[in-house]
Amino acid sequence: MNVICDVCNKVAVMDNGRVLEQGTVLEVFGDPQHIITRSFVKTVIDDSIPGSLAREILKYQGENRIFRLRFQGNIAGKPLLYRISAEYHMENSILFATVCELQGIVFSVMIVQVFGPAQRLDEVQKFIEDSGVYVEVLRLSGGEEDRND
C-alpha cells in the first residue's frame, strides 16, 4: 500500500472487476467516496477515534462538536486551531492526528473536539470550511464513530 503512495500517479479501486473509484492518489486517498475505498485507505491512513477515547468523550455532557479535518498542501501549516481559540474564544482538543506525504504533497487528517454553544460551533465550522480545509462533523454513539454523510 505504501508503494502506491510513493510510486503511483493514479490509482483505481476495483471490486469484482468493476472500477469503484479512480483518480490521482491524492484525490482517491484524500477523499475516498466508496465504502470499499474508505476501508482500503484506512489500512494506510487510519483516521478513526480509538474506542476507549470515544467512550470517554461520550461521558462529557457540555455542548461540543467533533470535526474530522483534512488538510492538503500548504494549508496544513496554517494555525487553524490557534485561530479558533484566539478569535472565537473556544477551547478545542486534538483527539487524533496524522500527517503524510502523497505525491510530494502534505496530507493531514485531524480529529478535533470544539467546545461551545451550537451557534458558535456553526460559526467555527464555516470558518474552517472558508479556510480551505475539508470538514466533516462526526457523531459518536456507544463508543463508535458515525460518519455524517
C-alpha positions in Angstrom: 0.0 0.0 0.0 2.8 2.5 0.9 4.3 1.7 -2.6 1.1 3.2 -4.1 1.6 6.4 -2.2 5.3 6.7 -3.2 5.3 5.5 -6.8 1.9 5.8 -8.4 0.4 8.9 -10.0 -3.0 7.4 -10.5 -4.9 4.7 -8.7 -8.1 2.7 -9.3 -10.0 0.8 -6.6 -11.8 -2.3 -8.0 -14.2 -4.8 -6.7 -15.1 -8.0 -8.7 -13.6 -6.5 -11.9 -15.6 -3.2 -11.6 -13.9 0.1 -11.0 -15.4 1.7 -7.9 -13.2 4.8 -7.8 -10.2 6.2 -9.7 -8.1 9.3 -9.9 -4.8 10.7 -8.6 -3.5 9.1 -5.4 -4.2 12.4 -3.6 -7.8 12.5 -4.9 -8.7 8.9 -4.0 -6.8 8.7 -0.7 -7.6 12.2 0.3 -11.4 12.0 -0.2 -12.5 8.3 -0.6 -16.1 8.1 -1.7 -17.0 4.4 -1.8 -17.1 2.4 1.4 -14.7 -0.2 0.0 -12.2 2.6 -0.9 -12.6 4.1 2.6 -11.8 0.7 4.1 -8.8 0.2 1.8 -7.5 3.7 2.6 -7.8 3.1 6.4 -5.2 0.4 6.1 -2.7 3.2 5.4 -4.3 6.3 7.0 -6.5 5.1 9.9 -8.4 8.3 10.8 -10.7 7.0 13.4 -11.0 7.8 17.1 -9.9 4.9 19.3 -12.9 3.2 21.0 -11.7 3.9 24.6 -11.3 7.6 23.8 -14.7 7.7 22.1 -16.3 6.2 25.3 -14.7 8.9 27.4 -15.9 11.7 25.1 -19.5 10.4 25.4 -19.3 11.0 29.1 -18.9 14.8 28.6 -22.3 16.5 28.9 -21.4 20.0 27.7 -22.1 21.4 24.2 -19.4 20.4 21.7 -18.8 19.2 18.2 -16.3 16.7 16.8 -14.8 17.6 13.4 -12.7 15.5 11.1 -10.4 17.9 9.3 -8.5 17.1 6.1 -5.6 19.4 5.1 -3.8 19.3 1.8 -0.7 21.2 0.7 0.3 24.5 2.3 -3.0 24.7 4.3 -1.5 22.0 6.6 0.9 24.5 8.1 -1.6 27.2 9.0 -2.5 27.8 12.6 -6.2 26.9 12.4 -6.7 25.6 15.9 -4.9 28.6 17.4 -7.2 30.9 15.4 -10.3 29.1 16.7 -9.1 29.6 20.2 -8.0 33.2 19.8 -10.7 34.6 17.5 -13.7 32.6 18.7 -12.6 32.1 22.3 -13.5 28.4 22.1 -11.5 25.6 23.7 -10.5 22.7 21.4 -8.9 19.3 21.9 -7.0 17.2 19.4 -8.4 13.7 19.5 -6.4 12.2 16.6 -3.8 13.5 14.1 -1.7 12.1 11.3 0.4 13.6 8.5 1.9 12.0 5.5 3.1 13.0 2.0 1.2 11.8 -1.1 2.9 12.5 -4.4 5.0 15.2 -2.8 2.0 17.0 -1.2 1.5 17.2 2.5 -1.8 15.5 3.5 -3.0 15.6 7.1 -6.1 14.3 8.9 -7.0 15.7 12.3 -10.0 15.0 14.5 -10.7 17.7 17.0 -13.4 18.4 19.6 -14.5 22.0 19.9 -16.4 23.2 23.0 -19.2 25.8 23.0 -22.8 26.7 22.1 -24.3 25.4 18.8 -24.4 28.8 17.2 -20.7 29.5 17.8 -19.9 25.9 16.7 -21.7 26.7 13.4 -19.6 29.8 13.0 -16.4 27.8 13.7 -17.4 25.2 11.1 -18.0 27.9 8.5 -14.6 29.4 9.4 -12.9 26.0 8.9 -14.6 25.5 5.5 -13.8 29.0 4.4 -10.1 28.3 5.3 -10.0 25.6 2.6 -10.0 22.7 5.0 -12.4 19.8 4.3 -14.5 19.4 7.4 -16.8 16.6 8.4 -19.0 16.5 11.6 -18.6 13.2 13.4 -21.2 11.8 15.8 -20.3 9.2 18.4 -22.7 6.5 19.6 -21.9 3.8 22.0 -18.2 4.5 21.7 -18.2 4.1 17.9 -17.9 6.8 15.3 -20.7 7.5 12.8 -20.0 9.3 9.5 -22.2 12.2 8.8 -22.5 11.9 5.0 
